[in-house]
Amino acid sequence: MENQFMNQQQTSGNMPLSMNHGAHEVMDVHEVLSAAIGALNMFILLRPHVQDPELLNILDRQYAFMLDEYNITAECFKTGQDPSHPTRSYKKQMGNDTKYGLTPTQPKKPMTSANEIDDGIISGFLLSQHKMAASGKTLAALESTNPVVRRVLQDSIPNCIEMAYELSLYQNKKGYYQVPQLAPSDMQTMLNMYGQAEKAKAMPN
């Protein structure tokens, strides 16, 4: 009798909002929240080792933003309802200029001592966290059946990308990350490889 009541409750759409989650969604959001805690912990652990005030400013602003996003994601996941505020948009505080070209540098290799940690290594750690978060949140959003959780996750993905972009710009500016380019002729060939499609005649406007 209890099972029959539960089935009727599920099919009639009267399930409590806190239970309005599919199994894949629950597992994937669990991974997202666990990874978010790991990223926040890493920011805390690395902060005392930062030397550059500019990187410290980026770290502090991103940490505060990530902490808020973690809270609203956990909140809507637990309740199935809108969180206490909508997902905000992260705004970086630097321009979009990228320095292109390669300059010979010392080969990169793993550290052999914790004393070798520097701002280049730290900014690389932080950047990796955002890349992993963007991927994890995308997968979780694609599996989410709860519309609120799905919206919070999908609105959060551009923030991961923006924070990663800010760190990549910082790394490029400081020479930690170099951006190669194709030869001009190859670049032009690639840029001209695609054209605009004509409007499909058989499809409605």
C-alpha positions in Angstrom: 0.0 0.0 0.0 2.8 2.4 0.9 4.6 1.7 -2.4 1.4 2.3 -4.3 0.9 5.7 -2.5 4.5 6.6 -3.3 4.1 5.8 -7.0 0.9 7.8 -7.1 2.6 10.7 -5.4 5.5 10.7 -7.9 3.3 10.4 -11.0 0.9 13.0 -9.8 3.6 15.6 -9.4 3.1 16.0 -5.7 6.6 15.0 -4.7 8.3 17.3 -2.2 10.6 19.7 -3.9 13.5 18.6 -1.8 13.1 15.1 -3.4 12.7 16.5 -7.0 16.1 15.1 -8.2 17.1 12.2 -10.5 19.8 9.7 -9.5 22.3 10.9 -12.1 21.7 14.5 -11.0 22.3 13.7 -7.3 25.6 11.9 -8.0 26.9 14.6 -10.4 25.9 17.5 -8.1 27.5 15.7 -5.2 30.7 15.7 -7.3 30.3 19.4 -8.1 29.9 20.4 -4.4 32.7 18.1 -3.3 35.0 19.6 -5.9 33.9 23.1 -4.9 34.9 22.4 -1.3 38.3 21.1 -2.6 38.8 24.3 -4.7 37.9 26.6 -1.8 40.3 24.7 0.5 43.1 25.0 -2.0 42.6 28.7 -2.2 42.9 28.9 1.6 46.0 26.7 1.6 47.8 28.6 -1.2 46.9 32.1 0.0 49.8 32.5 2.5 52.3 31.6 -0.2 51.2 34.3 -2.7 53.8 37.0 -3.3 52.3 39.3 -5.9 49.6 41.7 -4.6 47.8 41.5 -7.9 47.4 37.7 -7.7 46.4 38.0 -4.0 43.6 40.4 -5.1 42.4 38.0 -7.7 42.5 35.1 -5.3 40.5 36.9 -2.6 37.9 38.2 -5.0 37.5 34.8 -6.6 37.3 33.0 -3.3 34.5 35.2 -2.0 32.6 34.7 -5.2 33.1 30.9 -5.3 32.1 30.6 -1.6 28.8 32.4 -2.4 28.1 30.2 -5.4 28.9 27.1 -3.4 26.3 28.2 -0.8 23.5 28.8 -3.2 24.2 25.6 -5.1 24.1 23.6 -1.9 21.0 25.4 -0.8 18.9 24.8 -4.0 20.2 21.2 -4.1 19.0 20.5 -0.6 15.6 22.3 -0.9 14.8 21.9 -4.6 13.7 25.5 -4.5 15.1 28.9 -5.6 18.2 29.8 -3.5 18.2 32.9 -1.3 19.5 35.0 -4.3 20.0 34.3 -8.0 23.4 33.3 -9.4 25.6 36.4 -9.8 28.0 37.3 -12.6 31.7 37.4 -11.9 33.4 40.5 -13.3 37.2 40.4 -13.8 39.2 43.5 -13.1 41.7 43.4 -16.0 41.6 44.0 -19.7 41.4 41.4 -22.5 44.9 41.9 -24.0 46.9 38.8 -24.7 50.6 38.8 -25.5 51.2 36.4 -28.4 54.4 34.6 -29.3 57.0 32.3 -27.7 60.2 33.2 -25.9 62.6 30.5 -24.9 62.4 29.8 -21.1 63.7 27.1 -18.7 61.9 23.8 -19.2 59.0 23.3 -16.8 59.2 20.3 -14.5 57.5 19.0 -11.2 58.6 20.5 -8.0 61.0 18.5 -5.8 60.4 20.7 -2.7 57.5 22.7 -1.3 59.9 25.6 -1.1 59.8 25.9 -4.9 56.2 27.1 -4.9 55.8 30.5 -6.6 53.1 32.7 -8.1 53.3 30.9 -11.4 52.7 27.6 -9.9 49.9 29.0 -7.6 48.1 30.7 -10.4 48.3 27.5 -12.4 46.7 25.5 -9.5 43.9 28.1 -9.3 43.3 28.1 -13.1 43.0 24.3 -13.1 40.3 24.4 -10.4 38.1 26.6 -12.6 38.6 24.4 -15.7 37.6 21.3 -13.7 34.6 23.2 -12.2 33.4 24.3 -15.6 33.5 20.7 -16.9 31.9 19.2 -13.8 29.1 21.8 -13.7 28.3 21.3 -17.4 28.0 17.5 -16.9 25.8 18.0 -13.8 23.6 20.5 -15.6 23.0 18.2 -18.5 21.9 15.5 -16.1 19.7 17.7 -13.8 16.0 17.1 -13.8 15.3 19.7 -11.1 14.9 22.9 -13.0 16.2 25.2 -10.3 19.4 23.2 -9.8 19.9 23.0 -13.5 19.5 26.8 -13.9 21.9 27.5 -11.0 24.5 25.2 -12.4 24.2 26.5 -16.0 24.3 30.1 -14.8 27.5 29.3 -12.8 29.4 27.9 -15.8 30.2 31.3 -17.4 31.6 32.4 -14.0 34.0 29.5 -14.0 35.1 30.4 -17.5 35.5 34.1 -16.6 37.6 33.4 -13.5 39.8 31.0 -15.5 40.2 33.6 -18.2 41.2 36.2 -15.6 43.9 33.9 -14.3 45.1 33.0 -17.8 45.4 36.7 -18.6 47.4 37.2 -15.4 49.7 34.3 -16.2 50.2 35.5 -19.8 50.9 39.1 -18.5 53.6 37.7 -16.1 55.1 35.4 -18.6 54.0 32.2 -16.9 51.9 31.2 -19.9 52.8 31.9 -23.5 50.4 31.8 -26.4 51.8 30.7 -29.7 50.2 31.6 -33.0 50.1 30.1 -36.5 52.1 31.6 -39.3 50.1 34.5 -40.9 49.4 32.5 -44.1 48.2 29.5 -42.1 46.1 31.8 -39.9 44.5 33.4 -42.9 43.8 30.1 -44.5 42.1 28.8 -41.4 40.0 32.0 -41.0 38.8 31.8 -44.6 38.0 28.1 -44.4 34.3 28.6 -43.4 31.6 30.7 -45.1 28.1 31.8 -44.2 25.3 29.3 -44.8 22.4 30.2 -47.0 18.9 30.3 -45.4 17.3 26.9 -45.5 14.5 27.1 -48.1 12.4 24.3 -46.7 12.5 25.5 -43.1 10.1 28.1 -41.6 11.3 31.6 -40.7 
